[in-house]
Amino acid sequence: MKLTVKSDKLLSGKQLTRSAEWIMCLRRDKLLYLMLIPFVVYYVLFYYLPFGGLRMAFMDYKPFLGMSGSHWVGFDKFREFFTGPYFWRIIRNTLSISGLNILFAFPVPIVLAILFNEIRSRRFRTAVQTISYMPHFISTVVIAGLVVNLLSPSTGIVNIVMQKLGIESVYFLTKPEYFQPIYVLQGIWASAGFSSIIYFSTLMSIDSSLYEAATIDGAGRWKQIKHVTLPGLLPTVGIMLLLQIGHIMQVGYEMIILLYQPITYETADVIGSFVYRVGLQNSDYSMSTAVGLFNGVISLILVMSANKLSKKISDVSIM
């Protein structure tokens, strides 16, 4: 009995010590916690509270009836989507564009970061990096306008050059087979420079003594990149690839909406553009919510699976 009392006292003492430590940490870092409040409020308002709207996926939602007056239909909207004429098309296009992004767009920032790291002139490197970052800050609408103007069949510079070379002009944005390459290329131009920042910062953290040791061993620039730079980048590349896989079903639909036309729906229509068209243009909020929920669940499964596989193969993971 005495032992029990002593153990209870020890337990309560430990709890009090932990509470005191927590209070001390809170007082010490109070400014950091205050800075965190706006972000917490933002995520609560725009990410957690809207979860209540997911109920629309399971009802025939009518805006004038509201949530309480609309009829519950269970999984009817999901069945309608899975058996509809556009299901396989938008899944195919989403996976195709995401696959092209991973294959061609994902390595470009890594290559850029390595190239930046090899530039010895600090001033020249800063200038090149600044120029490469600039497209990221240009509005999506402006970039879409640039793409339309560059590929115009009459005044676009691409077709003008083709005509000078004796090649017949092509209206690229009305050709379904050209849409996905155009989308991927503009994405590379717009985001590769800015995306290279995280890889370049990783390279800056690599111990310089490793390069010195490699130089003493007779390694040239290429061997230093192969045996020092790339191994140092691998953990960051693994994390970024996991995040990319998690977003494989979430192709940026804003640019697609600005560039596609009904004639190119066959290769351009993705889940995001379908949700936009069904929800905002056709006012079928239940269907758009059901498709969005399906997309979110698949994305969660993909990122969890990729993370588990990465843990088995290597030590790189995000959880």
Secondary structure, 3 states (H helix, E strand, C coil): CHHHHHHHHHHHHHHHHHHHHHHHHHHHCHHHHHHHHHHHHHHHHHHHHHHHHHHHHHEECCCCCHHHHCEECCCHHHHHHHCCCCHHHHHHHHHHHHHHHHHHHCHHHHHHHHHHHHCCCHHHHHHHHHHHHHHHHCCHHHHHHHHHHHCCCCCCHHHHHHHHCCCCCCCHHHCHHHHHHHHHHHHHHHHHHHHHHHHHHHHHCCCHHHHHHHHHCCCCHHHHHHHHHHHHHHHHHHHHHHHHHHCCCCCCHHHHHHHCCHHHHHHHCCHHHHHHHHHHHCCCHHHHHHHHHHHHHHHHHHHHHHHHHHHHHCCCCCC
